[in-house]
Amino acid sequence: MMGAMMNVTLYLLPLITLLLGGISTVTEKEDGHWQLLSTYGLSTYLFLWGKWIGLLLILITMIIFSFGLSGIITVIFGKDPGFSSFLFFFLFASLLAIVYLGLSIGIGAIAKNRWQALIIGIGIWFLTIVLWPTLLISFLTLLPYSSIKPTLEILTFLNPAELVRIFSMVKLDAGSVFGPEYLQWVTWADGPFGIPVFIAIISLWIITSITVV
């Protein structure tokens, strides 16, 4: 049950977030609102950060409503998922929304029109969610065995979806499902510096996505 919900969230939420943020941001340029706001002395970065905060509040509200509704339906049918399960899925979905919204704002800022934002958003979703496992396996088979583990750990940090997924599973005490290749990564995530470093990396993803434009 939890695995199925995680997979559905992992596949759908990043796509929705990328399309929502990208198209919403580029629409501001196409309609002239962005240019109008710039005449009031509002910097590009302040505008983009304000956009990120506003859309994040919308997404968080949607997440609370979605999981709250599913929880109510589950209880009606005689199963109590428990508050801890609800909290886990809320945090998991929120982390995905937070990092992918940063990417989507960056996409909208560099895209010239809505179609371009749509194509780039779907492309990033396809690369980081759908195609990633295949690319990862294909690339790792080309490396010597001694280089597989460190390379795998480094590449995990380069994919926000994979980073959030693995870190969430580790905190759920299910890190053993990833096998010995992730042993060092799991040990690090469970250590005292796991959460601070994770927050720092997620923050770096968001800041980089928004400020590089």
N, CA and C atoms as a LAMMPS dump frame, in Angstrom:
ITEM: TIMESTEP
0
ITEM: NUMBER OF ATOMS
639
ITEM: BOX BOUNDS ff ff ff
-5.0000000000000000e+02 5.0000000000000000e+02
-5.0000000000000000e+02 5.0000000000000000e+02
-5.0000000000000000e+02 5.0000000000000000e+02
ITEM: ATOMS id mol type element x y z
1 1 1 N 0.829 -1.208 0
2 1 2 C 0 0 0
3 1 3 C 0.868 1.266 0
4 2 1 N 1.81 1.333 0.938
5 2 2 C 2.664 2.511 1.031
6 2 3 C 3.563 2.633 -0.186
7 3 1 N 4.07 1.46 -0.659
8 3 2 C 4.919 1.476 -1.838
9 3 3 C 4.174 1.964 -3.063
10 4 1 N 2.929 1.534 -3.212
11 4 2 C 2.123 1.951 -4.359
12 4 3 C 1.843 3.453 -4.317
13 5 1 N 1.522 3.962 -3.135
14 5 2 C 1.253 5.396 -2.996
15 5 3 C 2.505 6.227 -3.247
16 6 1 N 3.657 5.718 -2.803
17 6 2 C 4.906 6.43 -3.059
18 6 3 C 5.197 6.494 -4.546
19 7 1 N 4.977 5.389 -5.253
20 7 2 C 5.24 5.357 -6.691
21 7 3 C 4.313 6.291 -7.452
22 8 1 N 3.033 6.288 -7.08
23 8 2 C 2.076 7.18 -7.74
24 8 3 C 2.465 8.638 -7.503
25 9 1 N 2.806 8.953 -6.254
26 9 2 C 3.224 10.317 -5.921
27 9 3 C 4.497 10.693 -6.659
28 10 1 N 5.441 9.765 -6.719
29 10 2 C 6.729 10.019 -7.364
30 10 3 C 6.574 10.265 -8.858
31 11 1 N 5.622 9.597 -9.48
32 11 2 C 5.431 9.747 -10.923
33 11 3 C 4.599 10.981 -11.274
34 12 1 N 3.547 11.234 -10.519
35 12 2 C 2.603 12.28 -10.907
36 12 3 C 2.959 13.666 -10.376
37 13 1 N 3.366 13.755 -9.108
38 13 2 C 3.575 15.07 -8.502
39 13 3 C 4.683 15.887 -9.179
40 14 1 N 5.864 15.311 -9.475
41 14 2 C 6.873 16.107 -10.181
42 14 3 C 6.393 16.621 -11.533
43 15 1 N 5.632 15.8 -12.269
44 15 2 C 5.117 16.23 -13.573
45 15 3 C 4.147 17.396 -13.409
46 16 1 N 3.215 17.256 -12.478
47 16 2 C 2.25 18.334 -12.227
48 16 3 C 2.969 19.612 -11.8
49 17 1 N 3.954 19.465 -10.934
50 17 2 C 4.691 20.625 -10.426
51 17 3 C 5.479 21.316 -11.527
52 18 1 N 6.157 20.538 -12.356
53 18 2 C 6.944 21.107 -13.449
54 18 3 C 6.064 21.871 -14.432
55 19 1 N 4.924 21.303 -14.771
56 19 2 C 4.03 21.958 -15.728
57 19 3 C 3.375 23.193 -15.112
58 20 1 N 2.944 23.074 -13.862
59 20 2 C 2.295 24.206 -13.191
60 20 3 C 3.239 25.392 -13.056
61 21 1 N 4.421 25.155 -12.508
62 21 2 C 5.361 26.245 -12.291
63 21 3 C 5.917 26.822 -13.576
64 22 1 N 6.275 25.94 -14.523
65 22 2 C 6.858 26.401 -15.776
66 22 3 C 5.896 27.236 -16.597
67 23 1 N 4.685 26.726 -16.793
68 23 2 C 3.7 27.435 -17.611
69 23 3 C 3.226 28.705 -16.912
70 24 1 N 3.05 28.646 -15.6
71 24 2 C 2.613 29.828 -14.857
72 24 3 C 3.636 30.956 -14.946
73 25 1 N 4.912 30.607 -14.855
74 25 2 C 5.961 31.63 -14.902
75 25 3 C 6.117 32.225 -16.288
76 26 1 N 6.124 31.376 -17.316
77 26 2 C 6.308 31.891 -18.673
78 26 3 C 5.086 32.681 -19.126
79 27 1 N 3.919 32.371 -18.58
80 27 2 C 2.712 33.133 -18.908
81 27 3 C 2.839 34.578 -18.447
82 28 1 N 3.514 34.783 -17.324
83 28 2 C 3.739 36.143 -16.826
84 28 3 C 4.533 36.959 -17.84
85 29 1 N 5.467 36.301 -18.531
86 29 2 C 6.252 37 -19.552
87 29 3 C 5.423 37.261 -20.798
88 30 1 N 4.668 36.25 -21.224
89 30 2 C 3.88 36.39 -22.447
90 30 3 C 2.787 37.447 -22.301
91 31 1 N 2.193 37.533 -21.123
92 31 2 C 1.115 38.504 -20.898
93 31 3 C 1.617 39.899 -20.547
94 32 1 N 2.923 40.03 -20.337
95 32 2 C 3.502 41.33 -20.035
96 32 3 C 3.5 41.707 -18.569
97 33 1 N 3.013 40.808 -17.703
98 33 2 C 2.969 41.125 -16.272
99 33 3 C 4.374 41.257 -15.681
100 34 1 N 5.274 40.39 -16.128
101 34 2 C 6.65 40.42 -15.623
102 34 3 C 7.303 41.76 -15.95
103 35 1 N 7.141 42.196 -17.203
104 35 2 C 7.737 43.462 -17.623
105 35 3 C 7.114 44.638 -16.872
106 36 1 N 5.811 44.543 -16.62
107 36 2 C 5.131 45.606 -15.879
108 36 3 C 5.658 45.699 -14.452
109 37 1 N 5.847 44.546 -13.813
110 37 2 C 6.348 44.539 -12.438
111 37 3 C 7.769 45.089 -12.354
112 38 1 N 8.55 44.868 -13.416
113 38 2 C 9.934 45.357 -13.41
114 38 3 C 9.996 46.879 -13.41
115 39 1 N 8.938 47.539 -13.887
116 39 2 C 8.918 49.005 -13.882
117 39 3 C 8.746 49.569 -12.474
118 40 1 N 8.325 48.726 -11.545
119 40 2 C 8.161 49.158 -10.155
120 40 3 C 9.42 48.905 -9.323
121 41 1 N 10.497 48.535 -9.984
122 41 2 C 11.755 48.31 -9.284
123 41 3 C 11.872 46.947 -8.645
124 42 1 N 10.977 46.029 -9.004
125 42 2 C 11.026 44.671 -8.451
126 42 3 C 12.047 43.849 -9.226
127 43 1 N 13.042 43.33 -8.532
128 43 2 C 14.084 42.558 -9.204
129 43 3 C 13.547 41.215 -9.674
130 44 1 N 14.243 40.643 -10.648
131 44 2 C 13.839 39.347 -11.193
132 44 3 C 13.843 38.274 -10.122
133 45 1 N 14.863 38.282 -9.275
134 45 2 C 14.984 37.252 -8.245
135 45 3 C 13.847 37.335 -7.224
136 46 1 N 13.489 38.551 -6.832
137 46 2 C 12.379 38.711 -5.892
138 46 3 C 11.072 38.23 -6.507
139 47 1 N 10.891 38.519 -7.779
140 47 2 C 9.681 38.072 -8.475
141 47 3 C 9.618 36.551 -8.527
142 48 1 N 10.737 35.916 -8.878
143 48 2 C 10.765 34.458 -8.994
144 48 3 C 10.586 33.787 -7.636
145 49 1 N 11.222 34.348 -6.597
146 49 2 C 11.048 33.778 -5.259
147 49 3 C 9.613 33.949 -4.769
148 50 1 N 9.015 35.08 -5.074
149 50 2 C 7.614 35.285 -4.717
150 50 3 C 6.705 34.314 -5.443
151 51 1 N 7.036 34.057 -6.702
152 51 2 C 6.277 33.084 -7.492
153 51 3 C 6.413 31.693 -6.882
154 52 1 N 7.615 31.354 -6.482
155 52 2 C 7.872 30.034 -5.889
156 52 3 C 7.079 29.863 -4.593
157 53 1 N 7.085 30.87 -3.744
158 53 2 C 6.365 30.786 -2.468
159 53 3 C 4.858 30.665 -2.697
160 54 1 N 4.329 31.481 -3.615
161 54 2 C 2.899 31.447 -3.887
162 54 3 C 2.435 30.109 -4.429
163 55 1 N 3.167 29.575 -5.408
164 55 2 C 2.803 28.279 -5.986
165 55 3 C 3.012 27.146 -4.987
166 56 1 N 4.026 27.286 -4.127
167 56 2 C 4.272 26.253 -3.121
168 56 3 C 3.099 26.159 -2.143
169 57 1 N 2.555 27.294 -1.761
170 57 2 C 1.395 27.287 -0.868
171 57 3 C 0.207 26.582 -1.519
172 58 1 N 0.038 26.806 -2.82
173 58 2 C -1.046 26.133 -3.551
174 58 3 C -0.819 24.628 -3.575
175 59 1 N 0.407 24.218 -3.872
176 59 2 C 0.716 22.789 -3.945
177 59 3 C 0.585 22.108 -2.585
178 60 1 N 1.057 22.762 -1.533
179 60 2 C 0.942 22.187 -0.186
180 60 3 C -0.526 22.009 0.19
181 61 1 N -1.347 22.993 -0.166
182 61 2 C -2.787 22.882 0.095
183 61 3 C -3.387 21.699 -0.651
184 62 1 N -2.986 21.53 -1.914
185 62 2 C -3.469 20.4 -2.707
186 62 3 C -3.029 19.072 -2.103
187 63 1 N -1.796 19.02 -1.624
188 63 2 C -1.274 17.781 -1.027
189 63 3 C -2.047 17.429 0.244
190 64 1 N -2.263 18.426 1.1
191 64 2 C -3.015 18.184 2.338
192 64 3 C -4.423 17.696 2.025
193 65 1 N -5.065 18.348 1.066
194 65 2 C -6.43 17.959 0.7
195 65 3 C -6.46 16.547 0.125
196 66 1 N -5.499 16.233 -0.761
197 66 2 C -5.483 14.92 -1.418
198 66 3 C -5.265 13.79 -0.422
199 67 1 N -4.234 13.925 0.41
200 67 2 C -3.95 12.869 1.381
201 67 3 C -4.997 12.831 2.492
202 68 1 N -5.53 14 2.838
203 68 2 C -6.593 14.022 3.842
204 68 3 C -7.838 13.309 3.352
205 69 1 N -8.199 13.559 2.086
206 69 2 C -9.373 12.904 1.508
207 69 3 C -9.17 11.402 1.399
208 70 1 N -7.976 10.994 0.937
209 70 2 C -7.702 9.557 0.826
210 70 3 C -7.696 8.891 2.199
211 71 1 N -7.205 9.618 3.22
212 71 2 C -7.212 9.077 4.577
213 71 3 C -8.618 8.882 5.107
214 72 1 N -9.497 9.853 4.824
215 72 2 C -10.892 9.743 5.261
216 72 3 C -11.578 8.556 4.592
217 73 1 N -11.337 8.394 3.286
218 73 2 C -11.935 7.272 2.555
219 73 3 C -11.433 5.94 3.106
220 74 1 N -10.129 5.889 3.419
221 74 2 C -9.551 4.659 3.974
222 74 3 C -10.177 4.309 5.317
223 75 1 N -10.373 5.32 6.16
224 75 2 C -10.99 5.094 7.47
225 75 3 C -12.432 4.63 7.319
226 76 1 N -13.15 5.201 6.355
227 76 2 C -14.544 4.814 6.122
228 76 3 C -14.651 3.335 5.777
229 77 1 N -13.664 2.844 5.02
230 77 2 C -13.679 1.438 4.617
231 77 3 C -13.029 0.518 5.656
232 78 1 N -12.819 1.054 6.856
233 78 2 C -12.412 0.208 7.976
234 78 3 C -10.934 0.041 8.198
235 79 1 N -10.112 0.858 7.546
236 79 2 C -8.668 0.761 7.747
237 79 3 C -8.136 2.103 8.238
238 80 1 N -7.376 2.053 9.3
239 80 2 C -6.799 3.266 9.872
240 80 3 C -5.324 3.361 9.477
241 81 1 N -4.972 4.263 8.546
242 81 2 C -3.575 4.363 8.107
243 81 3 C -2.643 4.898 9.185
244 82 1 N -3.2 5.598 10.154
245 82 2 C -2.375 6.153 11.226
246 82 3 C -1.814 7.516 10.863
247 83 1 N -1.619 8.344 11.874
248 83 2 C -1.115 9.697 11.643
249 83 3 C 0.313 9.679 11.119
250 84 1 N 1.115 8.714 11.571
251 84 2 C 2.517 8.644 11.136
252 84 3 C 2.615 8.407 9.635
253 85 1 N 1.732 7.577 9.088
254 85 2 C 1.725 7.322 7.646
255 85 3 C 1.334 8.583 6.883
256 86 1 N 0.318 9.276 7.384
257 86 2 C -0.113 10.526 6.751
258 86 3 C 1.02 11.547 6.766
259 87 1 N 1.702 11.663 7.905
260 87 2 C 2.796 12.62 8.032
261 87 3 C 3.941 12.27 7.083
262 88 1 N 4.241 10.97 6.96
263 88 2 C 5.315 10.542 6.066
264 88 3 C 5.009 10.926 4.628
265 89 1 N 3.809 10.606 4.151
266 89 2 C 3.445 10.904 2.768
267 89 3 C 3.36 12.407 2.526
268 90 1 N 2.907 13.139 3.538
269 90 2 C 2.85 14.593 3.398
270 90 3 C 4.252 15.178 3.231
271 91 1 N 5.193 14.736 4.064
272 91 2 C 6.567 15.234 3.97
273 91 3 C 7.224 14.794 2.67
274 92 1 N 6.985 13.547 2.27
275 92 2 C 7.55 13.025 1.025
276 92 3 C 7.056 13.835 -0.17
277 93 1 N 5.741 14.047 -0.241
278 93 2 C 5.167 14.808 -1.345
279 93 3 C 5.606 16.269 -1.303
280 94 1 N 5.68 16.837 -0.108
281 94 2 C 6.077 18.239 0.031
282 94 3 C 7.515 18.457 -0.425
283 95 1 N 8.397 17.527 -0.091
284 95 2 C 9.794 17.641 -0.518
285 95 3 C 9.905 17.587 -2.036
286 96 1 N 9.158 16.68 -2.655
287 96 2 C 9.152 16.606 -4.119
288 96 3 C 8.639 17.914 -4.719
289 97 1 N 7.562 18.439 -4.15
290 97 2 C 6.986 19.683 -4.655
291 97 3 C 7.957 20.845 -4.489
292 98 1 N 8.627 20.903 -3.351
293 98 2 C 9.552 22.002 -3.066
294 98 3 C 10.691 22.051 -4.08
295 99 1 N 11.318 20.913 -4.331
296 99 2 C 12.489 20.911 -5.206
297 99 3 C 12.098 21.025 -6.678
298 100 1 N 11.034 20.34 -7.087
299 100 2 C 10.634 20.409 -8.496
300 100 3 C 9.977 21.741 -8.84
301 101 1 N 9.415 22.413 -7.864
302 101 2 C 8.871 23.74 -8.118
303 101 3 C 9.995 24.723 -8.416
304 102 1 N 11.124 24.565 -7.71
305 102 2 C 12.279 25.397 -8.022
306 102 3 C 12.746 25.195 -9.452
307 103 1 N 12.799 23.927 -9.884
308 103 2 C 13.172 23.624 -11.264
309 103 3 C 12.177 24.228 -12.246
310 104 1 N 10.896 24.135 -11.925
311 104 2 C 9.865 24.627 -12.84
312 104 3 C 9.917 26.147 -12.98
313 105 1 N 10.226 26.844 -11.891
314 105 2 C 10.357 28.304 -11.963
315 105 3 C 11.53 28.676 -12.871
316 106 1 N 12.631 27.934 -12.735
317 106 2 C 13.774 28.164 -13.613
318 106 3 C 13.438 27.904 -15.067
319 107 1 N 12.658 26.845 -15.322
320 107 2 C 12.23 26.526 -16.69
321 107 3 C 11.388 27.663 -17.261
322 108 1 N 10.42 28.13 -16.471
323 108 2 C 9.558 29.211 -16.932
324 108 3 C 10.315 30.496 -17.195
325 109 1 N 11.388 30.722 -16.438
326 109 2 C 12.17 31.949 -16.598
327 109 3 C 12.988 31.949 -17.885
328 110 1 N 13.462 30.765 -18.302
329 110 2 C 14.298 30.706 -19.504
330 110 3 C 13.5 30.374 -20.762
331 111 1 N 12.306 29.811 -20.61
332 111 2 C 11.495 29.443 -21.773
333 111 3 C 10.936 30.698 -22.447
334 112 1 N 10.793 30.627 -23.772
335 112 2 C 10.295 31.773 -24.527
336 112 3 C 8.777 31.769 -24.664
337 113 1 N 8.173 30.584 -24.563
338 113 2 C 6.72 30.492 -24.666
339 113 3 C 6.239 29.268 -23.892
340 114 1 N 4.92 29.088 -23.856
341 114 2 C 4.345 28.007 -23.059
342 114 3 C 4.691 26.63 -23.612
343 115 1 N 4.737 26.527 -24.941
344 115 2 C 5.073 25.231 -25.537
345 115 3 C 6.49 24.812 -25.176
346 116 1 N 7.386 25.777 -25.189
347 116 2 C 8.774 25.476 -24.823
348 116 3 C 8.865 25.062 -23.357
349 117 1 N 8.14 25.749 -22.485
350 117 2 C 8.116 25.383 -21.066
351 117 3 C 7.522 23.995 -20.877
352 118 1 N 6.492 23.683 -21.657
353 118 2 C 5.849 22.37 -21.58
354 118 3 C 6.816 21.266 -21.987
355 119 1 N 7.51 21.471 -23.101
356 119 2 C 8.435 20.455 -23.618
357 119 3 C 9.612 20.249 -22.662
358 120 1 N 10.189 21.344 -22.168
359 120 2 C 11.325 21.231 -21.242
360 120 3 C 10.893 20.551 -19.944
361 121 1 N 9.722 20.919 -19.436
362 121 2 C 9.219 20.324 -18.202
363 121 3 C 9.003 18.829 -18.33
364 122 1 N 8.36 18.419 -19.42
365 122 2 C 8.134 16.986 -19.646
366 122 3 C 9.462 16.266 -19.843
367 123 1 N 10.403 16.928 -20.522
368 123 2 C 11.716 16.323 -20.742
369 123 3 C 12.461 16.067 -19.437
370 124 1 N 12.445 17.044 -18.535
371 124 2 C 13.109 16.87 -17.235
372 124 3 C 12.413 15.788 -16.419
373 125 1 N 11.082 15.776 -16.45
374 125 2 C 10.335 14.727 -15.736
375 125 3 C 10.683 13.348 -16.288
376 126 1 N 10.718 13.224 -17.614
377 126 2 C 11.009 11.933 -18.237
378 126 3 C 12.421 11.471 -17.898
379 127 1 N 13.364 12.42 -17.871
380 127 2 C 14.755 12.076 -17.579
381 127 3 C 14.939 11.663 -16.123
382 128 1 N 14.401 12.426 -15.193
383 128 2 C 14.655 12.181 -13.767
384 128 3 C 13.755 11.117 -13.149
385 129 1 N 12.615 10.838 -13.766
386 129 2 C 11.673 9.878 -13.192
387 129 3 C 11.602 8.581 -13.995
388 130 1 N 11.353 8.69 -15.28
389 130 2 C 11.099 7.502 -16.11
390 130 3 C 12.388 6.879 -16.623
391 131 1 N 13.257 7.706 -17.187
392 131 2 C 14.447 7.191 -17.87
393 131 3 C 15.629 6.963 -16.938
394 132 1 N 15.612 7.57 -15.773
395 132 2 C 16.77 7.54 -14.874
396 132 3 C 17.277 6.14 -14.54
397 133 1 N 16.424 5.197 -14.115
398 133 2 C 16.938 3.859 -13.768
399 133 3 C 17.658 3.177 -14.924
400 134 1 N 17.105 3.304 -16.132
401 134 2 C 17.73 2.685 -17.304
402 134 3 C 19.076 3.319 -17.612
403 135 1 N 19.126 4.645 -17.582
404 135 2 C 20.389 5.345 -17.832
405 135 3 C 21.422 5.003 -16.769
406 136 1 N 20.976 4.91 -15.535
407 136 2 C 21.884 4.619 -14.424
408 136 3 C 22.514 3.243 -14.586
409 137 1 N 21.695 2.253 -14.872
410 137 2 C 22.203 0.883 -15.04
411 137 3 C 23.141 0.8 -16.234
412 138 1 N 22.756 1.436 -17.339
413 138 2 C 23.581 1.4 -18.55
414 138 3 C 24.94 2.043 -18.311
415 139 1 N 24.949 3.145 -17.572
416 139 2 C 26.202 3.847 -17.31
417 139 3 C 27.088 3.082 -16.338
418 140 1 N 26.485 2.539 -15.283
419 140 2 C 27.267 1.846 -14.256
420 140 3 C 27.902 0.565 -14.776
421 141 1 N 27.281 -0.078 -15.764
422 141 2 C 27.858 -1.305 -16.329
423 141 3 C 29.156 -1.034 -17.084
424 142 1 N 29.381 0.214 -17.445
425 142 2 C 30.603 0.573 -18.166
426 142 3 C 31.778 0.841 -17.231
427 143 1 N 31.502 0.937 -15.94
428 143 2 C 32.538 1.286 -14.969
429 143 3 C 33.14 0.046 -14.322
430 144 1 N 34.381 0.142 -13.857
431 144 2 C 34.95 -0.964 -13.069
432 144 3 C 34.195 -1.114 -11.758
433 145 1 N 34.196 -2.318 -11.221
434 145 2 C 33.376 -2.616 -10.04
435 145 3 C 33.7 -1.699 -8.864
436 146 1 N 34.968 -1.372 -8.691
437 146 2 C 35.373 -0.546 -7.545
438 146 3 C 34.827 0.879 -7.622
439 147 1 N 34.43 1.299 -8.824
440 147 2 C 33.938 2.669 -8.997
441 147 3 C 32.421 2.766 -8.944
442 148 1 N 31.74 1.629 -8.898
443 148 2 C 30.279 1.64 -8.98
444 148 3 C 29.648 2.315 -7.764
445 149 1 N 30.065 1.911 -6.564
446 149 2 C 29.445 2.455 -5.348
447 149 3 C 29.613 3.964 -5.216
448 150 1 N 30.846 4.496 -5.301
449 150 2 C 30.982 5.958 -5.166
450 150 3 C 30.269 6.728 -6.269
451 151 1 N 30.284 6.179 -7.49
452 151 2 C 29.596 6.845 -8.598
453 151 3 C 28.097 6.862 -8.373
454 152 1 N 27.566 5.75 -7.884
455 152 2 C 26.136 5.651 -7.606
456 152 3 C 25.713 6.656 -6.544
457 153 1 N 26.532 6.813 -5.531
458 153 2 C 26.213 7.755 -4.456
459 153 3 C 26.235 9.195 -4.957
460 154 1 N 27.21 9.511 -5.804
461 154 2 C 27.305 10.868 -6.352
462 154 3 C 26.121 11.162 -7.268
463 155 1 N 25.78 10.216 -8.144
464 155 2 C 24.679 10.413 -9.086
465 155 3 C 23.338 10.555 -8.374
466 156 1 N 23.214 9.939 -7.21
467 156 2 C 21.97 10.065 -6.44
468 156 3 C 21.718 11.514 -6.048
469 157 1 N 22.778 12.24 -5.725
470 157 2 C 22.627 13.643 -5.354
471 157 3 C 22.268 14.515 -6.552
472 158 1 N 22.506 14.021 -7.765
473 158 2 C 22.241 14.808 -8.967
474 158 3 C 20.819 14.65 -9.475
475 159 1 N 20.059 13.761 -8.856
476 159 2 C 18.657 13.576 -9.232
477 159 3 C 17.787 13.855 -8.009
478 160 1 N 17.069 14.966 -7.983
479 160 2 C 16.297 15.319 -6.783
480 160 3 C 15.235 14.294 -6.414
481 161 1 N 14.61 13.681 -7.413
482 161 2 C 13.577 12.677 -7.13
483 161 3 C 14.179 11.45 -6.458
484 162 1 N 15.316 11.007 -6.974
485 162 2 C 15.988 9.841 -6.404
486 162 3 C 16.507 10.152 -5.005
487 163 1 N 17.008 11.358 -4.826
488 163 2 C 17.508 11.773 -3.515
489 163 3 C 16.392 11.759 -2.473
490 164 1 N 15.256 12.341 -2.811
491 164 2 C 14.116 12.384 -1.882
492 164 3 C 13.577 10.984 -1.625
493 165 1 N 13.49 10.174 -2.672
494 165 2 C 12.939 8.821 -2.531
495 165 3 C 13.798 7.965 -1.604
496 166 1 N 15.096 7.941 -1.852
497 166 2 C 15.984 7.098 -1.057
498 166 3 C 16.074 7.601 0.38
499 167 1 N 16.189 8.911 0.548
500 167 2 C 16.276 9.464 1.899
501 167 3 C 15 9.162 2.686
502 168 1 N 13.855 9.255 2.03
503 168 2 C 12.58 8.964 2.696
504 168 3 C 12.496 7.503 3.098
505 169 1 N 12.95 6.613 2.22
506 169 2 C 12.926 5.185 2.529
507 169 3 C 13.858 4.858 3.691
508 170 1 N 14.999 5.526 3.732
509 170 2 C 15.943 5.302 4.834
510 170 3 C 15.318 5.725 6.158
511 171 1 N 14.661 6.871 6.164
512 171 2 C 14.022 7.359 7.384
513 171 3 C 12.812 6.512 7.771
514 172 1 N 12.338 5.717 6.824
515 172 2 C 11.234 4.793 7.104
516 172 3 C 11.768 3.45 7.579
517 173 1 N 13.097 3.383 7.794
518 173 2 C 13.785 2.153 8.206
519 173 3 C 13.646 1.053 7.163
520 174 1 N 13.632 1.455 5.893
521 174 2 C 13.532 0.487 4.804
522 174 3 C 14.717 0.611 3.855
523 175 1 N 15.831 1.131 4.369
524 175 2 C 17.002 1.334 3.525
525 175 3 C 17.628 0.056 3.015
526 176 1 N 17.344 -1.073 3.669
527 176 2 C 17.939 -2.346 3.256
528 176 3 C 17.465 -2.8 1.883
529 177 1 N 16.335 -2.264 1.409
530 177 2 C 15.801 -2.695 0.11
531 177 3 C 16.7 -2.25 -1.041
532 178 1 N 17.587 -1.295 -0.807
533 178 2 C 18.443 -0.789 -1.872
534 178 3 C 19.692 -1.634 -2.085
535 179 1 N 19.95 -2.579 -1.189
536 179 2 C 21.07 -3.48 -1.38
537 179 3 C 22.389 -2.921 -0.882
538 180 1 N 23.46 -3.718 -1.02
539 180 2 C 24.773 -3.323 -0.488
540 180 3 C 25.385 -2.121 -1.194
541 181 1 N 24.95 -1.859 -2.437
542 181 2 C 25.513 -0.728 -3.175
543 181 3 C 25.241 0.604 -2.476
544 182 1 N 24.145 0.665 -1.748
545 182 2 C 23.762 1.901 -1.066
546 182 3 C 24.069 1.872 0.427
547 183 1 N 24.86 0.887 0.872
548 183 2 C 25.113 0.739 2.302
549 183 3 C 25.734 1.992 2.906
550 184 1 N 26.756 2.52 2.25
551 184 2 C 27.417 3.71 2.779
552 184 3 C 26.468 4.915 2.763
553 185 1 N 25.655 5.008 1.722
554 185 2 C 24.699 6.103 1.601
555 185 3 C 23.657 6.023 2.712
556 186 1 N 23.162 4.806 2.96
557 186 2 C 22.162 4.593 4.008
558 186 3 C 22.749 4.911 5.378
559 187 1 N 23.989 4.486 5.6
560 187 2 C 24.661 4.77 6.871
561 187 3 C 24.809 6.267 7.087
562 188 1 N 25.171 6.971 6.023
563 188 2 C 25.302 8.428 6.119
564 188 3 C 23.951 9.085 6.41
565 189 1 N 22.906 8.665 5.694
566 189 2 C 21.583 9.275 5.861
567 189 3 C 21.029 9.049 7.26
568 190 1 N 21.391 7.926 7.867
569 190 2 C 20.916 7.61 9.216
570 190 3 C 21.785 8.236 10.303
571 191 1 N 22.902 8.831 9.896
572 191 2 C 23.831 9.414 10.859
573 191 3 C 23.389 10.784 11.338
574 192 1 N 24.165 11.387 12.228
575 192 2 C 23.797 12.688 12.808
576 192 3 C 23.795 13.833 11.799
577 193 1 N 24.57 13.682 10.712
578 193 2 C 24.633 14.751 9.716
579 193 3 C 23.709 14.498 8.53
580 194 1 N 22.939 13.422 8.579
581 194 2 C 22.075 13.057 7.457
582 194 3 C 21.059 14.131 7.112
583 195 1 N 20.26 14.527 8.092
584 195 2 C 19.202 15.511 7.843
585 195 3 C 19.764 16.893 7.491
586 196 1 N 20.767 17.428 8.226
587 196 2 C 21.31 18.74 7.852
588 196 3 C 21.884 18.773 6.436
589 197 1 N 22.624 17.731 6.06
590 197 2 C 23.201 17.692 4.711
591 197 3 C 22.101 17.568 3.669
592 198 1 N 21.087 16.76 3.953
593 198 2 C 19.965 16.599 3.026
594 198 3 C 19.259 17.937 2.8
595 199 1 N 18.994 18.662 3.874
596 199 2 C 18.347 19.973 3.765
597 199 3 C 19.22 20.939 2.969
598 200 1 N 20.534 20.878 3.2
599 200 2 C 21.46 21.758 2.484
600 200 3 C 21.449 21.464 0.986
601 201 1 N 21.412 20.187 0.621
602 201 2 C 21.42 19.809 -0.796
603 201 3 C 20.113 20.209 -1.468
604 202 1 N 18.99 19.969 -0.798
605 202 2 C 17.696 20.371 -1.35
606 202 3 C 17.642 21.888 -1.524
607 203 1 N 18.147 22.614 -0.529
608 203 2 C 18.182 24.079 -0.612
609 203 3 C 19.055 24.536 -1.774
610 204 1 N 20.175 23.848 -1.968
611 204 2 C 21.072 24.182 -3.071
612 204 3 C 20.394 23.957 -4.414
613 205 1 N 19.64 22.872 -4.533
614 205 2 C 18.874 22.601 -5.752
615 205 3 C 17.909 23.747 -6.042
616 206 1 N 17.182 24.179 -5.037
617 206 2 C 16.174 25.228 -5.223
618 206 3 C 16.832 26.557 -5.584
619 207 1 N 17.846 26.941 -4.805
620 207 2 C 18.518 28.22 -5.035
621 207 3 C 19.164 28.257 -6.412
622 208 1 N 19.825 27.168 -6.783
623 208 2 C 20.475 27.105 -8.091
624 208 3 C 19.457 27.193 -9.216
625 209 1 N 18.35 26.478 -9.075
626 209 2 C 17.327 26.458 -10.125
627 209 3 C 16.744 27.841 -10.376
628 210 1 N 16.574 28.61 -9.313
629 210 2 C 15.914 29.909 -9.449
630 210 3 C 16.892 31.031 -9.781
631 211 1 N 18.097 30.977 -9.236
632 211 2 C 19.021 32.108 -9.376
633 211 3 C 19.952 32.017 -10.578
634 212 1 N 20.013 30.878 -11.252
635 212 2 C 20.929 30.775 -12.392
636 212 3 C 20.368 31.446 -13.634
637 213 1 N 19.073 31.779 -13.639
638 213 2 C 18.457 32.373 -14.829
639 213 3 C 18.855 33.836 -14.957
